[in-house]
Amino acid sequence: MPTRKIHLKSFGCQMNKLDSSLVVGALGEQGYELTDTPEAADVIVVNTCSVRENAENRVFSNLGHFKYLKKSNPNLRVAVIGCMAQRLGDELLAHEAVDIVAGPAQLHEVPALIAEAMGDHDKHLSVSEKIRQPAASEQVITDSHKLDDFELAYDTDANHIKSQAFIRAMRGCNNFCTYCIVPFVRGPEVSRPPEAILEQAKKLAAQGIQQITLLGQTVNSYQYKAGEKTYTLADLLGQVSEIDGIGWVRFITSHPGRFDTSILKVMANNPKVCPYLHIPAQSGSDRILKAMNRGYTTQQYIDLMDTARAIVPGIAIAGDFIVGFPGETDDDFEQTVELVRRVRYKNAFVFKYSPRPDTHSEKKLEDTVSDEVKQQRNAKLLEVISEISAEDNERFLGKEVEVLVEGLSKKPNLNRAENNNNPQLIGRTAHDYIVVFNGPESLTGQFARVTVTKTAPLTLFAAPRPSTA
Ligand code: SF4
């Protein structure tokens, strides 16, 4: 029988990319192969994100195209999985293009649902009822573990870089920030047993993986009680770093509330734990932080960043901000700008507020800031972030840095002729700085030392290695 082809479209965060990679891995065990072309696929899997309206709109526009493809290929099956599937359920299933809808807690069922839909040509729905209620939570825990037991597929977005892999430490969130839909679609926090994580990391290390990133929506909340001991993220980082073959360990994303300094201590004392912290502040105004239900004040956030820098000198801090949250005044926004100037992020992502259905802010707070003002604040904040990174990155000029090489850069032929025909490569430092340099492609997946010759806000440019010049 010819190999069946699967086309994957994955939207959203790293967590989603990891889910995609597990689902593709499971389908791979059933003989499916990935294809880049939807026209060549027997099955299209769309892993969706509900965090922003734009991501949902893109899913619908893709479904429009897939509906058209089904006209010429009636055997094509389309599965919509992930957060949007959980949020919209039947509504999504009613779409002409869609055969299967499966929520984030049902991803382990996707291969079976596809097999059924292939056979009966019916529509199939599997999402959690009342995902936040205790009985459903228990089910989410059991089902989450089933998904994470799948083998990872390496040729999806999350794992296209052959030297690195993502491992889920936990899923879900208990924070209920007023603008966020995650707790409603991904359910409560569930931490995986440490032995499952370590076993997976050992397996990956044996396959040549050199960098592990532990994932969780609020990964610093990781807690797993086994007998007398409660395992924390700091324990996990230490244990993963001890695995033979693992060079670097990272974690994303952290929430500033309940951030335990033991994580910083393990980072300071263990050179394999990368000195990089992605820790969204979201706003620099206490009034807005309260309205967002973030659970900390600006001063508490600043104190935590100062502590991080005292314990881990040189730590790279990255953030996220939302501009134009309901009620955000010019003065609130200026306080956010001040916070950015005070913390001096390595980089930060800025999002314009858009209300998400069924969240507290959508139901109770008026979206008062105009699109124009949101746009202006977005541009201004990005400009300040970029100015700071440009200034701070200059300190790397002339310095040697170690990078884990990810592969060809987006412009592999740049400066090729002057560099012994070596392509331009891209790598990242332990502090998560992006470095491009010309070198042999065989360095992909290896650690390399390069010297920085030029800097920009988001990129360091380095000289070719002496042996390749
Ligand atoms: S911490 Fe807040 S923003 Fe992050 S996933 Fe949880 S509810 Fe959403």
Residues whose N, C-alpha, C, O or C-beta is under 5 A from the ligand:
A	BS01	SF4	C173 N175 F176 C177 C180 V182 Q217 H255
